[in-house]
Amino acid sequence: MMLHSNNLKEFPDISGCSALTVLHLDNNNISEIVPEYLDGVGNLTKFTLQNNQIEMIPEEIIKLINLQVFDLSHNNISLIPFCIGILPNLKQFIIKGNNIKNIRGDIIRCGTPRILAHIRQTTDSTNVNTKVLLPCASVSKFPDKYMMKNTKLLSLSGQNLLEFPEEVLIDAVEAAVTVVDLSRNKLSELLVEMAQLVTVTDLKLTSNLLTHLPEWIGEKYKYLQALDISKNYLESLPLSIGCLKYLRDIDLSFNRFIELPEAIYNVMSLESLIANDNLIGEINVSSLGKLKKLAILNLANNNIAHVPPELGNLKNLRNLSLSGNCFKYPRQAILMKDTEEILRYLRNLIPR
């Protein structure tokens, strides 16, 4: 349906148009996507709204489970909701030309895969209103298998679980879930049965009681792109982590690492390494230098006594955080500057 450039001020009522696959509403004056009008249009694959006055993306957008292209460029949107991250078929999500406050500009410029990974990694999936998808479903402690199939999300966050519930496993495997959120529970280990979830790309384990990760994570979760294991009691990582050739983001913050795990230096795809608030004592520049795609490095609030000037040679870094350590140089005034200036300062300290 082509409705672009028509000076429309209101979102058209397309509810019930089950055969609709393409909807172009570009270059109008629409300010709201009316949630009720998204009922019964689950076959929509391309939805473009660029150059309008849209201010908000409604949760009901998750009804569009076949959506592949969603263009909201040049609108008035400030926040991207988590529900965008669980659209199972979304391949192009275009949001340039908005004043987005909850996603950094450098992430937006990296494109759809990076945006979706960031949304899934940094947002609590319990904020998703599952009643939007299943308004008539009975309330259950565990997610419905049909919802998992539609969203590719298995969320068990904040349920005080002591172990992974095996009764959910078969449904999750059949649904081929890609996002598994086990954050804010009381897990002390990961059961080997979880190795069957081989389609996982995003794994959230933050705020548990983990003291170790099993070797099978790197062997079975071959497509893992984002791993959040922050706020646990980890001191090491299995070497198999180094085999994850698609891993882009890893969050090790608030653990008990005294050094960055050796396995990390073998993850050549790594773009973001968050390791603040640990017990890390030194920066291994030669090993970090192998990570050519590394753009974000957070080592704040550790026990680092010396910053090697050679760190300045990691010119791909776009965001470097070193505050809260015990070194005297660089001074706090230098650390307050942007990353490019910090790196330049360090390079100038390298003996000629």
C-alpha positions as CSV (number, residue, x, y, z in Angstrom):
1,M,0.0,0.0,0.0
2,M,1.5,3.3,-1.1
3,L,0.4,6.2,1.0
4,H,3.5,8.3,1.0
5,S,3.5,12.1,0.3
6,N,-0.2,12.6,0.9
7,N,-0.1,15.2,3.8
8,L,-1.7,12.6,6.1
9,K,-2.0,13.7,9.7
10,E,-3.5,10.5,11.1
11,F,-2.3,6.9,11.0
12,P,-4.7,5.0,8.7
13,D,-6.8,2.2,10.2
14,I,-5.2,-0.9,8.6
15,S,-6.5,-3.3,11.3
16,G,-7.6,-6.6,9.9
17,C,-5.8,-6.2,6.6
18,S,-4.2,-9.7,6.9
19,A,-3.0,-9.7,3.2
20,L,-1.1,-6.4,3.6
21,T,2.7,-7.0,3.3
22,V,4.0,-3.5,2.4
23,L,3.0,-0.2,3.8
24,H,4.7,3.1,2.8
25,L,3.7,6.2,4.9
26,D,6.8,8.3,4.2
27,N,6.7,12.1,3.9
28,N,3.4,12.8,5.8
29,N,2.6,14.6,9.0
30,I,1.7,11.6,11.1
31,S,2.5,12.0,14.8
32,E,1.3,8.6,16.2
33,I,1.3,5.0,15.4
34,V,-2.1,4.0,16.7
35,P,-1.7,0.7,18.6
36,E,-5.2,-0.6,17.9
37,Y,-4.6,-0.3,14.2
38,L,-1.8,-2.9,14.3
39,D,-4.3,-5.7,15.0
40,G,-4.6,-8.4,12.3
41,V,-1.7,-7.2,10.1
42,G,0.8,-9.8,11.1
43,N,1.9,-10.4,7.6
44,L,3.4,-7.0,7.2
45,T,7.0,-7.3,6.1
46,K,7.9,-3.7,5.1
47,F,6.8,-0.7,7.1
48,T,8.2,2.8,6.2
49,L,7.4,6.0,8.1
50,Q,10.4,8.2,7.4
51,N,10.0,12.0,7.4
52,N,6.9,12.2,9.7
53,Q,6.4,13.5,13.3
54,I,6.3,10.1,15.1
55,E,7.3,10.5,18.8
56,M,6.9,7.0,20.2
57,I,7.0,3.3,19.1
58,P,4.1,1.4,20.8
59,E,4.7,-2.0,22.4
60,E,2.0,-3.4,20.0
61,I,4.7,-3.3,17.3
62,I,5.6,-6.8,18.4
63,K,2.5,-8.1,16.8
64,L,4.2,-7.6,13.5
65,I,6.1,-10.8,13.8
66,N,7.0,-11.0,10.1
67,L,8.3,-7.4,9.9
68,Q,11.7,-7.3,8.1
69,V,12.1,-3.6,7.2
70,F,11.1,-0.9,9.6
71,D,12.1,2.7,8.6
72,L,11.5,5.4,11.2
73,S,14.3,7.8,10.0
74,H,13.8,11.5,10.5
75,N,11.1,11.6,13.1
76,N,10.9,12.8,16.7
77,I,11.6,9.6,18.5
78,S,13.7,9.8,21.7
79,L,13.4,6.2,23.1
80,I,13.7,2.8,21.4
81,P,11.6,0.2,23.4
82,F,12.9,-3.3,24.1
83,C,10.1,-4.9,22.1
84,I,12.0,-3.9,18.9
85,G,14.8,-6.3,20.0
86,I,12.5,-9.3,20.0
87,L,11.0,-8.9,16.5
88,P,12.2,-12.2,15.2
89,N,12.5,-11.4,11.5
90,L,13.7,-7.7,11.6
91,K,16.6,-7.2,9.3
92,Q,16.6,-3.5,8.7
93,F,15.7,-1.0,11.5
94,I,16.5,2.5,10.3
95,I,16.3,5.3,13.0
96,K,18.8,7.9,11.8
97,G,17.6,11.5,12.0
98,N,16.0,11.1,15.4
99,N,17.1,12.3,18.9
100,I,17.6,8.9,20.4
101,K,18.5,9.1,24.0
102,N,18.9,5.4,25.0
103,I,21.2,4.3,22.2
104,R,24.5,6.0,21.4
105,G,25.1,7.5,18.0
106,D,28.1,5.3,17.2
107,I,25.9,2.2,17.8
108,I,23.2,3.5,15.5
109,R,25.8,4.1,12.8
110,C,26.9,0.5,13.0
111,G,23.5,-0.6,11.6
112,T,20.7,-2.9,12.5
113,P,22.5,-6.0,14.0
114,R,24.5,-3.8,16.4
115,I,21.4,-1.8,17.4
116,L,19.4,-5.0,18.1
117,A,22.2,-6.6,20.1
118,H,22.5,-3.4,22.2
119,I,18.8,-3.3,22.9
120,R,18.7,-6.9,24.0
121,Q,21.8,-6.7,26.1
122,T,21.1,-3.5,28.0
123,T,17.3,-3.7,28.6
124,D,15.4,-5.9,31.0
125,S,13.1,-8.1,29.0
126,T,10.6,-8.3,31.8
127,N,9.6,-4.8,30.7
128,V,7.9,-6.4,27.7
129,N,4.2,-6.6,28.0
130,T,3.5,-10.1,27.0
131,K,-0.2,-9.5,27.2
132,V,0.2,-7.5,24.0
133,L,1.0,-10.8,22.2
134,L,-1.3,-13.0,24.1
135,P,-4.2,-11.0,25.6
136,C,-6.2,-14.1,26.4
137,A,-3.4,-16.2,27.8
138,S,-3.5,-17.3,31.3
139,V,-0.8,-16.0,33.6
140,S,2.0,-18.5,34.0
141,K,5.3,-18.4,35.8
142,F,7.1,-19.6,32.6
143,P,6.7,-18.2,29.1
144,D,4.2,-19.7,26.7
145,K,5.7,-21.8,23.9
146,Y,3.8,-19.9,21.3
147,M,5.1,-16.6,22.5
148,M,8.6,-18.0,22.5
149,K,8.1,-19.1,18.9
150,N,6.8,-15.7,17.8
151,T,9.4,-13.6,19.7
152,K,12.4,-16.0,19.8
153,L,12.8,-14.8,23.4
154,L,13.0,-17.0,26.5
155,S,12.7,-14.6,29.5
156,L,13.0,-16.0,33.0
157,S,14.3,-12.9,34.6
158,G,13.7,-12.0,38.2
159,Q,12.1,-15.3,39.3
160,N,14.5,-16.4,42.1
161,L,15.3,-19.5,40.2
162,L,17.9,-21.8,41.7
163,E,18.4,-23.8,38.5
164,F,17.2,-23.7,34.9
165,P,13.6,-25.2,34.7
166,E,13.8,-28.2,32.5
167,E,10.1,-28.1,31.8
168,V,10.7,-25.0,29.7
169,L,13.7,-26.5,27.8
170,I,11.8,-28.6,25.2
171,D,9.6,-25.7,24.2
172,A,12.5,-23.3,24.0
173,V,14.5,-25.7,21.8
174,E,11.6,-26.2,19.5
175,A,11.0,-22.5,19.3
176,A,14.7,-22.0,18.3
177,V,15.0,-19.0,20.7
178,T,17.8,-16.6,20.1
179,V,17.5,-14.5,23.2
180,V,17.8,-16.2,26.6
181,D,17.4,-13.9,29.7
182,L,18.1,-15.6,33.0
183,S,19.1,-12.4,34.8
184,R,18.3,-11.6,38.4
185,N,17.9,-15.1,39.7
186,K,19.9,-17.3,42.1
187,L,21.7,-19.6,39.6
188,S,25.0,-21.0,40.9
189,E,25.6,-23.1,37.8
190,L,24.3,-23.7,34.3
191,L,22.9,-27.2,33.8
192,V,24.3,-29.1,30.9
193,E,20.8,-29.5,29.4
194,M,21.0,-25.8,28.5
195,A,23.6,-26.8,25.9
196,Q,20.6,-27.8,23.7
197,L,19.7,-24.2,23.1
198,V,22.1,-24.0,20.2
199,T,20.4,-21.1,18.4
200,V,21.1,-18.6,21.1
201,T,22.7,-15.3,20.0
202,D,22.1,-13.2,23.2
203,L,22.6,-14.7,26.7
204,K,21.9,-12.6,29.8
205,L,23.1,-14.0,33.1
206,T,23.6,-10.8,35.0
207,S,22.9,-10.7,38.8
208,N,23.2,-14.4,39.7
209,L,25.5,-16.5,41.9
210,L,27.7,-18.0,39.2
211,T,31.3,-18.9,40.2
212,H,32.2,-20.5,36.9
213,L,30.9,-21.0,33.3
214,P,30.8,-24.5,31.7
215,E,33.2,-25.3,28.9
216,W,30.2,-26.2,26.6
217,I,29.2,-22.5,26.3
218,G,31.9,-21.9,23.7
219,E,31.4,-25.3,22.1
220,K,27.5,-25.3,21.8
221,Y,26.6,-21.6,21.6
222,K,28.4,-21.1,18.3
223,Y,26.2,-18.2,17.2
224,L,26.5,-16.2,20.4
225,Q,26.9,-12.5,19.7
226,A,26.3,-10.9,23.2
227,L,27.1,-12.3,26.6
228,D,26.2,-10.5,29.8
229,I,27.7,-12.2,32.9
230,S,28.0,-9.1,35.0
231,K,27.3,-9.1,38.8
232,N,28.3,-12.7,39.5
233,Y,31.3,-14.2,41.4
234,L,33.4,-15.2,38.4
235,E,37.2,-15.4,38.5
236,S,37.9,-17.0,35.2
237,L,36.3,-18.0,31.9
238,P,36.5,-21.3,30.0
239,L,39.0,-21.3,27.1
240,S,36.2,-22.3,24.8
241,I,34.9,-18.7,24.9
242,G,37.7,-17.9,22.5
243,C,36.0,-20.1,19.9
244,L,33.0,-17.8,19.6
245,K,33.7,-16.2,16.3
246,Y,30.5,-14.1,16.2
247,L,30.8,-12.7,19.8
248,R,30.7,-8.9,19.7
249,D,29.7,-7.8,23.2
250,I,30.8,-9.2,26.5
251,D,30.0,-7.7,29.9
252,L,32.3,-9.0,32.8
253,S,31.6,-6.1,35.2
254,F,31.2,-6.6,38.9
255,N,32.9,-9.9,39.2
256,R,36.2,-11.1,40.8
257,F,38.6,-11.2,37.8
258,I,42.2,-10.2,38.7
259,E,43.0,-10.2,35.1
260,L,41.2,-10.2,31.8
261,P,40.6,-13.9,30.9
262,E,43.0,-15.3,28.3
263,A,40.1,-16.6,26.3
264,I,39.0,-13.0,25.6
265,Y,42.0,-12.3,23.5
266,N,41.0,-15.0,21.0
267,V,37.6,-13.5,20.2
268,M,38.6,-11.6,17.1
269,S,35.0,-10.4,16.5
270,L,34.8,-8.6,19.8
271,E,33.7,-4.9,19.6
272,S,32.7,-4.2,23.2
273,L,34.5,-5.4,26.4
274,I,33.0,-4.2,29.7
275,A,35.1,-5.2,32.7
276,N,34.7,-2.4,35.2
277,D,34.4,-3.1,38.9
278,N,36.6,-6.1,39.2
279,L,40.1,-6.7,40.7
280,I,42.1,-6.4,37.5
281,G,45.7,-5.3,38.2
282,E,47.2,-4.7,34.7
283,I,46.5,-4.0,31.1
284,N,47.9,-6.5,28.6
285,V,48.3,-4.2,25.6
286,S,49.9,-6.7,23.3
287,S,47.0,-9.1,23.8
288,L,44.4,-6.4,23.5
289,G,46.1,-5.3,20.3
290,K,45.0,-8.5,18.6
291,L,41.3,-7.4,18.9
292,K,41.2,-5.3,15.8
293,K,37.5,-4.6,16.0
294,L,37.5,-3.5,19.7
295,A,35.8,-0.2,20.0
296,I,34.6,-0.1,23.6
297,L,36.9,-0.9,26.5
298,N,35.7,-0.3,30.1
299,L,38.3,-1.0,32.8
300,A,37.1,1.5,35.4
301,N,37.1,0.8,39.1
302,N,39.8,-1.9,39.1
303,N,43.3,-2.2,40.7
304,I,45.3,-1.0,37.7
305,A,48.5,0.7,38.9
306,H,50.0,1.5,35.5
307,V,48.6,2.5,32.1
308,P,51.0,1.4,29.4
309,P,51.5,4.2,26.9
310,E,51.2,1.6,24.1
311,L,47.5,1.5,24.8
312,G,47.3,4.7,22.8
313,N,48.1,2.6,19.7
314,L,44.7,1.0,19.8
315,K,43.3,3.5,17.4
316,N,40.0,1.7,16.8
317,L,38.9,2.4,20.4
318,R,36.0,4.9,20.4
319,N,35.1,4.6,24.1
320,L,37.8,4.1,26.8
321,S,37.0,4.1,30.5
322,L,39.8,4.0,33.1
323,S,38.6,6.1,36.0
324,G,38.6,4.8,39.5
325,N,41.9,3.0,39.4
326,C,45.0,3.6,41.5
327,F,47.4,4.9,38.8
328,K,48.6,8.5,39.1
329,Y,49.0,9.0,35.3
330,P,47.0,9.9,33.3
331,R,45.6,12.4,35.7
332,Q,41.9,12.7,36.2
333,A,41.8,15.8,34.1
334,I,43.1,13.8,31.1
335,L,40.6,11.0,31.8
336,M,37.7,13.5,31.6
337,K,38.5,14.2,28.0
338,D,37.2,12.2,25.1
339,T,38.8,8.8,24.1
340,E,40.7,10.2,21.1
341,E,42.5,12.8,23.3
342,I,43.3,10.1,25.9
343,L,44.8,7.9,23.3
344,R,46.8,10.8,21.8
345,Y,48.1,11.6,25.3
346,L,49.3,8.0,25.8
347,R,51.0,7.9,22.4
348,N,52.9,11.0,23.2
349,L,54.4,9.1,26.2
350,I,55.8,6.3,24.1
351,P,59.6,6.6,24.1
352,R,60.9,7.7,20.7
